[in-house]
Amino acid sequence: RRGRAPFARKQVDNAITEEQKMAIRMATVADAPAIARVHVDSWRTTYKGLLPDDYLANLTYDQREPRWREVLSKPVDHNLVYVAEDDAGNIVGFASGGPERSGDPVYTGEVYAIYLLERWQGQGIGRQLTITLARQLIQRGFTSLLIWVLADNPSRRFYEALGGQQVRDRLEMTGGVELMHVAYGWLTQLRGLASYQV
């Protein structure tokens, strides 16, 4: 795809923050259960009041884990996945991204997901994950980046703080209801994002 050879999935590009003793590393297949737990738990807290309660209650780790095993078994260029670990080695957040999926005429790369357990939010970990992912996408030849977020999600301000510009919007079914989503994009700002300290 886009003429790039696949890369082997390995643990690289570690980044440590002294204040949180947090490590950012590339995910492996063995991380699928922990990523599934973070995915489900963070959805239940992040989207409470935005998505139907019964939909959130019915999310399970067993549903998510096989999907993450599949993602992490593919060549890394199909989907880059990074995890954040605390000092005990527990995964507390993750981010994933790769080629833009809808055929957007302007943006070539996309952040597919970024989630943190609630108690770890607001401590700079999401910023570290995003910057690490942006750097890796640039290394793989992507020149621009897009991320979609629920319009009513207050966390969208996080992307504005990182220099993202609101560039798209669309109605999309999420959790059985039609909701407005907005996209933040980085064009000339992408290398600026990647140059931030982590």
C-alpha positions, 0 to 999 in steps of 0.5 A: 500500500502506497509502495511501502514495505511492511515492517516487523512488529517489535518494541521500539521508540520507548519514551519515558516520563519521569513524573508518571514513570510511564513507558510508551512502546509498540504493542504486540499480540500478547497485549491484546487482552490488556488493550481490550480491557482498556478499550471497554473500560474507557468507552464506559467512562468516556461515553457515559451520557453520550451513548445508550447505557445498555449499549455500554453495559453490554460491551465485553472484553471477550468481544474486543480481544479477538479484534485486537489479536487480529489487528496486532497479527497484521503487518505493522503498516496496516495499523500502528498500535502503541501502549502506555504502561505504568511503572508496574507494567500495566497497560493504562492506555493505547493509540492506534493509527495508519492509512486514512480509511475513507479515501479522503482527498487531502489527508493520508494518515489517520489516528483510529483510536486513543483511549486511557483508563479514567484515572490516568486521563489529564496527565499528559499520557494521551499527548505522549501517545499521539506524538509517538504515533505521529512520528511513526506515521511520518517515518512511514511516509504519511504527510497529513493526519486526521482523527474523528471524534464525537462532536459532544465529547469534551475530550475533543479539545485535547486535539485542538491543544495539539494544533489540530484544526476542525476540518470535517463533520459527518453523521455516523451510527455509533452504539445504535444511535446517529451522532455527529462526529467531527474530524481534526486534521494536521497538514503543515502542522503535522511535523510540528506535532511530531516535534513536541517533547514527550 
